């Protein structure tokens, strides 16, 4: 059981890395990173298309990584 969980953890970690690398950058530089985060939180326009799909998949993969890590460390 622990071997299966560790294998899923490795596959999920690789998928998370790929999903993050596939996403396009919002803007360059530190000022763009700060204002981009605020614009994303308070902006009225939602992301559409492939960016929305990649964002949702990244969130799901991150949560799954978190759950698998704690299950391997504490439960199994």
Backbone atoms as SQL, in Angstrom:
CREATE TABLE atoms (id INTEGER PRIMARY KEY, chain TEXT, resi INTEGER, resn TEXT, atom TEXT, x REAL, y REAL, z REAL);
INSERT INTO atoms VALUES
  (1, 'A', 1, 'UNK', 'N', 0.829, -1.203, 0.000),
  (2, 'A', 1, 'UNK', 'CA', 0.000, 0.000, 0.000),
  (3, 'A', 1, 'UNK', 'C', 0.868, 1.260, 0.000),
  (4, 'A', 2, 'UNK', 'N', 1.942, 1.227, 0.782),
  (5, 'A', 2, 'UNK', 'CA', 2.811, 2.396, 0.839),
  (6, 'A', 2, 'UNK', 'C', 3.541, 2.602, -0.488),
  (7, 'A', 3, 'UNK', 'N', 3.882, 1.512, -1.161),
  (8, 'A', 3, 'UNK', 'CA', 4.531, 1.625, -2.471),
  (9, 'A', 3, 'UNK', 'C', 3.632, 2.279, -3.504),
  (10, 'A', 4, 'UNK', 'N', 2.362, 1.951, -3.467),
  (11, 'A', 4, 'UNK', 'CA', 1.399, 2.563, -4.393),
  (12, 'A', 4, 'UNK', 'C', 1.255, 4.054, -4.101),
  (13, 'A', 5, 'UNK', 'N', 1.193, 4.403, -2.822),
  (14, 'A', 5, 'UNK', 'CA', 1.053, 5.810, -2.440),
  (15, 'A', 5, 'UNK', 'C', 2.289, 6.612, -2.840),
  (16, 'A', 6, 'UNK', 'N', 3.468, 6.047, -2.677),
  (17, 'A', 6, 'UNK', 'CA', 4.696, 6.756, -3.058),
  (18, 'A', 6, 'UNK', 'C', 4.777, 6.909, -4.574),
  (19, 'A', 7, 'UNK', 'N', 4.354, 5.883, -5.314),
  (20, 'A', 7, 'UNK', 'CA', 4.327, 5.980, -6.771),
  (21, 'A', 7, 'UNK', 'C', 3.363, 7.065, -7.229),
  (22, 'A', 8, 'UNK', 'N', 2.182, 7.129, -6.625),
  (23, 'A', 8, 'UNK', 'CA', 1.221, 8.194, -6.953),
  (24, 'A', 8, 'UNK', 'C', 1.774, 9.562, -6.590),
  (25, 'A', 9, 'UNK', 'N', 2.515, 9.633, -5.493),
  (26, 'A', 9, 'UNK', 'CA', 3.119, 10.898, -5.067),
  (27, 'A', 9, 'UNK', 'C', 4.152, 11.374, -6.090),
  (28, 'A', 10, 'UNK', 'N', 4.967, 10.482, -6.603),
  (29, 'A', 10, 'UNK', 'CA', 5.975, 10.846, -7.600),
  (30, 'A', 10, 'UNK', 'C', 5.320, 11.276, -8.906),
  (31, 'A', 11, 'UNK', 'N', 4.306, 10.542, -9.339),
  (32, 'A', 11, 'UNK', 'CA', 3.597, 10.892, -10.574),
  (33, 'A', 11, 'UNK', 'C', 2.915, 12.253, -10.428),
  (34, 'A', 12, 'UNK', 'N', 2.323, 12.505, -9.273),
  (35, 'A', 12, 'UNK', 'CA', 1.651, 13.778, -9.038),
  (36, 'A', 12, 'UNK', 'C', 2.655, 14.926, -8.989),
  (37, 'A', 13, 'UNK', 'N', 3.815, 14.706, -8.397),
  (38, 'A', 13, 'UNK', 'CA', 4.837, 15.755, -8.337),
  (39, 'A', 13, 'UNK', 'C', 5.327, 16.111, -9.741),
  (40, 'A', 14, 'UNK', 'N', 5.531, 15.108, -10.584),
  (41, 'A', 14, 'UNK', 'CA', 5.958, 15.371, -11.960),
  (42, 'A', 14, 'UNK', 'C', 4.858, 16.098, -12.729),
  (43, 'A', 15, 'UNK', 'N', 3.602, 15.689, -12.533),
  (44, 'A', 15, 'UNK', 'CA', 2.478, 16.361, -13.199),
  (45, 'A', 15, 'UNK', 'C', 2.359, 17.814, -12.752),
  (46, 'A', 16, 'UNK', 'N', 2.586, 18.064, -11.468),
  (47, 'A', 16, 'UNK', 'CA', 2.513, 19.432, -10.959),
  (48, 'A', 16, 'UNK', 'C', 3.612, 20.299, -11.560),
  (49, 'A', 17, 'UNK', 'N', 4.814, 19.755, -11.685),
  (50, 'A', 17, 'UNK', 'CA', 5.910, 20.501, -12.307),
  (51, 'A', 17, 'UNK', 'C', 5.585, 20.832, -13.756),
  (52, 'A', 18, 'UNK', 'N', 5.056, 19.868, -14.489),
  (53, 'A', 18, 'UNK', 'CA', 4.712, 20.088, -15.893),
  (54, 'A', 18, 'UNK', 'C', 3.604, 21.128, -16.018),
  (55, 'A', 19, 'UNK', 'N', 2.597, 21.048, -15.166),
  (56, 'A', 19, 'UNK', 'CA', 1.493, 22.013, -15.229),
  (57, 'A', 19, 'UNK', 'C', 1.967, 23.435, -14.945),
  (58, 'A', 20, 'UNK', 'N', 2.864, 23.593, -14.001),
  (59, 'A', 20, 'UNK', 'CA', 3.380, 24.932, -13.691),
  (60, 'A', 20, 'UNK', 'C', 4.217, 25.456, -14.850),
  (61, 'A', 21, 'UNK', 'N', 5.027, 24.600, -15.462),
  (62, 'A', 21, 'UNK', 'CA', 5.856, 25.042, -16.578),
  (63, 'A', 21, 'UNK', 'C', 5.041, 25.360, -17.823),
  (64, 'A', 22, 'UNK', 'N', 3.881, 24.755, -17.990),
  (65, 'A', 22, 'UNK', 'CA', 3.044, 25.029, -19.156),
  (66, 'A', 22, 'UNK', 'C', 2.300, 26.355, -19.065),
  (67, 'A', 23, 'UNK', 'N', 2.144, 26.882, -17.869),
  (68, 'A', 23, 'UNK', 'CA', 1.404, 28.125, -17.711),
  (69, 'A', 23, 'UNK', 'C', 2.210, 29.304, -18.222),
  (70, 'A', 24, 'UNK', 'N', 1.510, 30.260, -18.802),
  (71, 'A', 24, 'UNK', 'CA', 2.181, 31.454, -19.307),
  (72, 'A', 24, 'UNK', 'C', 2.390, 32.446, -18.173),
  (73, 'A', 25, 'UNK', 'N', 3.463, 33.215, -18.268),
  (74, 'A', 25, 'UNK', 'CA', 3.756, 34.227, -17.255),
  (75, 'A', 25, 'UNK', 'C', 2.816, 35.406, -17.377),
  (76, 'A', 26, 'UNK', 'N', 2.428, 35.966, -16.259),
  (77, 'A', 26, 'UNK', 'CA', 1.503, 37.105, -16.289),
  (78, 'A', 26, 'UNK', 'C', 2.223, 38.384, -16.690),
  (79, 'A', 27, 'UNK', 'N', 3.390, 38.652, -16.112),
  (80, 'A', 27, 'UNK', 'CA', 4.193, 39.813, -16.483),
  (81, 'A', 27, 'UNK', 'C', 5.599, 39.616, -15.947),
  (82, 'A', 28, 'UNK', 'N', 6.503, 40.423, -16.418),
  (83, 'A', 28, 'UNK', 'CA', 7.900, 40.253, -16.032),
  (84, 'A', 28, 'UNK', 'C', 8.271, 41.207, -14.902),
  (85, 'A', 29, 'UNK', 'N', 9.215, 40.799, -14.091),
  (86, 'A', 29, 'UNK', 'CA', 9.727, 41.671, -13.046),
  (87, 'A', 29, 'UNK', 'C', 8.954, 41.574, -11.753),
  (88, 'A', 30, 'UNK', 'N', 9.547, 42.154, -10.715),
  (89, 'A', 30, 'UNK', 'CA', 8.949, 42.108, -9.389),
  (90, 'A', 30, 'UNK', 'C', 7.692, 42.970, -9.305),
  (91, 'A', 31, 'UNK', 'N', 7.706, 44.127, -9.937),
  (92, 'A', 31, 'UNK', 'CA', 6.520, 44.992, -9.881),
  (93, 'A', 31, 'UNK', 'C', 5.337, 44.339, -10.585),
  (94, 'A', 32, 'UNK', 'N', 5.604, 43.632, -11.643),
  (95, 'A', 32, 'UNK', 'CA', 4.532, 42.927, -12.328),
  (96, 'A', 32, 'UNK', 'C', 3.976, 41.787, -11.503),
  (97, 'A', 33, 'UNK', 'N', 4.847, 41.135, -10.728),
  (98, 'A', 33, 'UNK', 'CA', 4.392, 40.041, -9.880),
  (99, 'A', 33, 'UNK', 'C', 3.491, 40.553, -8.764),
  (100, 'A', 34, 'UNK', 'N', 3.835, 41.702, -8.204),
  (101, 'A', 34, 'UNK', 'CA', 3.029, 42.260, -7.114),
  (102, 'A', 34, 'UNK', 'C', 1.688, 42.767, -7.648),
  (103, 'A', 35, 'UNK', 'N', 1.726, 43.540, -8.708),
  (104, 'A', 35, 'UNK', 'CA', 0.462, 44.070, -9.236),
  (105, 'A', 35, 'UNK', 'C', -0.353, 42.983, -9.917),
  (106, 'A', 36, 'UNK', 'N', 0.314, 41.972, -10.471),
  (107, 'A', 36, 'UNK', 'CA', -0.412, 40.880, -11.115),
  (108, 'A', 36, 'UNK', 'C', -1.220, 40.079, -10.122),
  (109, 'A', 37, 'UNK', 'N', -0.672, 39.874, -8.921),
  (110, 'A', 37, 'UNK', 'CA', -1.402, 39.145, -7.888),
  (111, 'A', 37, 'UNK', 'C', -2.624, 39.910, -7.418),
  (112, 'A', 38, 'UNK', 'N', -2.470, 41.225, -7.261),
  (113, 'A', 38, 'UNK', 'CA', -3.607, 42.039, -6.840),
  (114, 'A', 38, 'UNK', 'C', -4.665, 42.087, -7.936),
  (115, 'A', 39, 'UNK', 'N', -4.208, 42.163, -9.169),
  (116, 'A', 39, 'UNK', 'CA', -5.168, 42.197, -10.273),
  (117, 'A', 39, 'UNK', 'C', -5.918, 40.869, -10.383),
  (118, 'A', 40, 'UNK', 'N', -5.234, 39.798, -10.098),
  (119, 'A', 40, 'UNK', 'CA', -5.891, 38.494, -10.165),
  (120, 'A', 40, 'UNK', 'C', -6.927, 38.353, -9.055),
  (121, 'A', 41, 'UNK', 'N', -6.616, 38.865, -7.864),
  (122, 'A', 41, 'UNK', 'CA', -7.553, 38.757, -6.752),
  (123, 'A', 41, 'UNK', 'C', -8.756, 39.671, -6.919),
  (124, 'A', 42, 'UNK', 'N', -8.492, 40.910, -7.357),
  (125, 'A', 42, 'UNK', 'CA', -9.556, 41.901, -7.394),
  (126, 'A', 42, 'UNK', 'C', -10.067, 42.206, -8.792),
  (127, 'A', 43, 'UNK', 'N', -9.490, 41.572, -9.813),
  (128, 'A', 43, 'UNK', 'CA', -9.918, 41.829, -11.188),
  (129, 'A', 43, 'UNK', 'C', -11.308, 41.282, -11.452),
  (130, 'A', 44, 'UNK', 'N', -12.006, 41.967, -12.338),
  (131, 'A', 44, 'UNK', 'CA', -13.368, 41.536, -12.654),
  (132, 'A', 44, 'UNK', 'C', -13.385, 40.481, -13.741),
  (133, 'A', 45, 'UNK', 'N', -12.364, 40.488, -14.585),
  (134, 'A', 45, 'UNK', 'CA', -12.353, 39.561, -15.706),
  (135, 'A', 45, 'UNK', 'C', -11.667, 38.262, -15.296),
  (136, 'A', 46, 'UNK', 'N', -12.345, 37.167, -15.508),
  (137, 'A', 46, 'UNK', 'CA', -11.806, 35.844, -15.175),
  (138, 'A', 46, 'UNK', 'C', -10.960, 35.326, -16.338),
  (139, 'A', 47, 'UNK', 'N', -10.014, 34.462, -16.008),
  (140, 'A', 47, 'UNK', 'CA', -9.193, 33.849, -17.038),
  (141, 'A', 47, 'UNK', 'C', -10.039, 32.873, -17.847),
  (142, 'A', 48, 'UNK', 'N', -9.784, 32.843, -19.132),
  (143, 'A', 48, 'UNK', 'CA', -10.557, 31.976, -20.004),
  (144, 'A', 48, 'UNK', 'C', -9.631, 31.074, -20.789),
  (145, 'A', 49, 'UNK', 'N', -10.174, 30.018, -21.318),
  (146, 'A', 49, 'UNK', 'CA', -9.425, 29.155, -22.208),
  (147, 'A', 49, 'UNK', 'C', -8.487, 28.207, -21.494),
  (148, 'A', 50, 'UNK', 'N', -7.345, 27.983, -22.133),
  (149, 'A', 50, 'UNK', 'CA', -6.387, 27.006, -21.640),
  (150, 'A', 50, 'UNK', 'C', -5.760, 27.446, -20.316),
  (151, 'A', 51, 'UNK', 'N', -5.640, 28.756, -20.100),
  (152, 'A', 51, 'UNK', 'CA', -5.076, 29.240, -18.835),
  (153, 'A', 51, 'UNK', 'C', -5.949, 28.849, -17.648),
  (154, 'A', 52, 'UNK', 'N', -7.254, 28.909, -17.825),
  (155, 'A', 52, 'UNK', 'CA', -8.165, 28.522, -16.746),
  (156, 'A', 52, 'UNK', 'C', -8.082, 27.026, -16.469),
  (157, 'A', 53, 'UNK', 'N', -7.968, 26.245, -17.521),
  (158, 'A', 53, 'UNK', 'CA', -7.868, 24.789, -17.357),
  (159, 'A', 53, 'UNK', 'C', -6.559, 24.432, -16.651),
  (160, 'A', 54, 'UNK', 'N', -5.461, 25.063, -17.074),
  (161, 'A', 54, 'UNK', 'CA', -4.165, 24.799, -16.437),
  (162, 'A', 54, 'UNK', 'C', -4.157, 25.243, -14.983),
  (163, 'A', 55, 'UNK', 'N', -4.786, 26.366, -14.694),
  (164, 'A', 55, 'UNK', 'CA', -4.848, 26.852, -13.313),
  (165, 'A', 55, 'UNK', 'C', -5.636, 25.884, -12.434),
  (166, 'A', 56, 'UNK', 'N', -6.773, 25.449, -12.909),
  (167, 'A', 56, 'UNK', 'CA', -7.605, 24.515, -12.143),
  (168, 'A', 56, 'UNK', 'C', -6.894, 23.181, -11.940),
  (169, 'A', 57, 'UNK', 'N', -6.222, 22.682, -12.981),
  (170, 'A', 57, 'UNK', 'CA', -5.489, 21.420, -12.870),
  (171, 'A', 57, 'UNK', 'C', -4.318, 21.549, -11.909),
  (172, 'A', 58, 'UNK', 'N', -3.668, 22.721, -11.878),
  (173, 'A', 58, 'UNK', 'CA', -2.565, 22.944, -10.951),
  (174, 'A', 58, 'UNK', 'C', -3.049, 22.945, -9.515),
  (175, 'A', 59, 'UNK', 'N', -4.190, 23.561, -9.267),
  (176, 'A', 59, 'UNK', 'CA', -4.749, 23.573, -7.912),
  (177, 'A', 59, 'UNK', 'C', -5.106, 22.155, -7.471),
  (178, 'A', 60, 'UNK', 'N', -5.719, 21.401, -8.349),
  (179, 'A', 60, 'UNK', 'CA', -6.096, 20.020, -8.015),
  (180, 'A', 60, 'UNK', 'C', -4.858, 19.172, -7.751),
  (181, 'A', 61, 'UNK', 'N', -3.840, 19.309, -8.597),
  (182, 'A', 61, 'UNK', 'CA', -2.601, 18.536, -8.412),
  (183, 'A', 61, 'UNK', 'C', -1.891, 18.945, -7.125),
  (184, 'A', 62, 'UNK', 'N', -1.935, 20.226, -6.780),
  (185, 'A', 62, 'UNK', 'CA', -1.313, 20.680, -5.535),
  (186, 'A', 62, 'UNK', 'C', -2.004, 20.129, -4.303),
  (187, 'A', 63, 'UNK', 'N', -3.317, 20.134, -4.317),
  (188, 'A', 63, 'UNK', 'CA', -4.076, 19.581, -3.188),
  (189, 'A', 63, 'UNK', 'C', -3.835, 18.081, -3.070),
  (190, 'A', 64, 'UNK', 'N', -3.814, 17.389, -4.213),
  (191, 'A', 64, 'UNK', 'CA', -3.548, 15.954, -4.202),
  (192, 'A', 64, 'UNK', 'C', -2.143, 15.651, -3.683),
  (193, 'A', 65, 'UNK', 'N', -1.169, 16.476, -4.051),
  (194, 'A', 65, 'UNK', 'CA', 0.196, 16.307, -3.548),
  (195, 'A', 65, 'UNK', 'C', 0.230, 16.485, -2.033),
  (196, 'A', 66, 'UNK', 'N', -0.471, 17.477, -1.542),
  (197, 'A', 66, 'UNK', 'CA', -0.532, 17.743, -0.102),
  (198, 'A', 66, 'UNK', 'C', -1.143, 16.550, 0.641),
  (199, 'A', 67, 'UNK', 'N', -2.254, 16.038, 0.140),
  (200, 'A', 67, 'UNK', 'CA', -2.946, 14.910, 0.789),
  (201, 'A', 67, 'UNK', 'C', -2.091, 13.646, 0.734),
  (202, 'A', 68, 'UNK', 'N', -1.493, 13.368, -0.418),
  (203, 'A', 68, 'UNK', 'CA', -0.655, 12.176, -0.538),
  (204, 'A', 68, 'UNK', 'C', 0.573, 12.249, 0.349),
  (205, 'A', 69, 'UNK', 'N', 1.162, 13.433, 0.458),
  (206, 'A', 69, 'UNK', 'CA', 2.347, 13.582, 1.301),
  (207, 'A', 69, 'UNK', 'C', 2.023, 13.307, 2.765),
  (208, 'A', 70, 'UNK', 'N', 0.939, 13.866, 3.243),
  (209, 'A', 70, 'UNK', 'CA', 0.561, 13.616, 4.640),
  (210, 'A', 70, 'UNK', 'C', 0.122, 12.182, 4.852),
  (211, 'A', 71, 'UNK', 'N', -0.514, 11.572, 3.862),
  (212, 'A', 71, 'UNK', 'CA', -0.918, 10.183, 4.034),
  (213, 'A', 71, 'UNK', 'C', 0.292, 9.256, 4.076),
  (214, 'A', 72, 'UNK', 'N', 1.312, 9.523, 3.269),
  (215, 'A', 72, 'UNK', 'CA', 2.516, 8.702, 3.300),
  (216, 'A', 72, 'UNK', 'C', 3.272, 8.923, 4.608),
  (217, 'A', 73, 'UNK', 'N', 3.308, 10.158, 5.078),
  (218, 'A', 73, 'UNK', 'CA', 4.118, 10.470, 6.255),
  (219, 'A', 73, 'UNK', 'C', 3.452, 10.017, 7.570),
  (220, 'A', 74, 'UNK', 'N', 2.148, 10.172, 7.675),
  (221, 'A', 74, 'UNK', 'CA', 1.501, 9.958, 8.963),
  (222, 'A', 74, 'UNK', 'C', 0.534, 8.770, 9.025),
  (223, 'A', 75, 'UNK', 'N', -0.105, 8.442, 7.924),
  (224, 'A', 75, 'UNK', 'CA', -1.144, 7.413, 7.958),
  (225, 'A', 75, 'UNK', 'C', -0.563, 6.033, 7.631),
  (226, 'A', 76, 'UNK', 'N', 0.257, 5.969, 6.564),
  (227, 'A', 76, 'UNK', 'CA', 0.755, 4.664, 6.133),
  (228, 'A', 76, 'UNK', 'C', 2.011, 4.266, 6.856);
